[in-house]
């Protein structure tokens, strides 16, 4: 009998608590506004938390893919030059090679004209850069062959000019080509650069999503406390058990 009596008492308190909260909502616009805000921010907090979890998983997968690329393409970590930096340096060296070729071929350019001279100078620089790229990606035997070809090209340019200045410029061009080959050999592959950019972009997205989720959770907690605080004030004069039941009912309505 005691158990049945307790169940009936709890049911009666629950009914009274519901009636109390319902009456407060019916007669107090502020209560309806607080409940609406608490429910709204609770939904937003749950949504942003799900987005933050998804962004964290995506960032973890992006990092794993980048590390797999790095382990496969650069297992010993020798290729430390960043791809954009290497591209900018190679472009700058290419312009320098064009300028050097222009100076070396000045006597011939004065005869044939400047447009053709620029084309020939650009072609010479392209040959230097192509040789550097092949030397950076080929085996040791092919590198030796390319070194001989580079020396032959330098000798050809020197013969065209026929002066000590021309010889020095040809040697300088060869040195720039060697530097370019070393730079290309040390530069990271473009796929690694793309993987790292994707990982960093995913990390930034994760950080933004986590910050949004934290802000939404704090706002949801504040609005929930405001709604429950109004219930506490409204039930301050009621029985303690009824007040607790009313707070539980109000919390379940959010």
Secondary structure, DSSP 4 states (H G I P E B T S, - for coil): -HHHHHHHHHHHHHHHHHHHHHHHHHH-HHHHHHHHHHHHHHHHHHHHHHHHHHHHHHHHHHHHHHHHHHHHH-TTS---B-HHHHHHHHHHHHHHHHHHHHHHTHHHHHHH-HHHHHHHHHHHHHHHHHHHHHHHHS-HHHHHHHHHHHHHHHHHHHHHH-SHHHHHHHHHHHHHHHHHHHHHHHBPPHHHHHHHHHHHHHHHHHHHHHHHHHHHHHHHHHHHHHHHHHHHHHTTTS-HHHHHHHHHHHHHH-
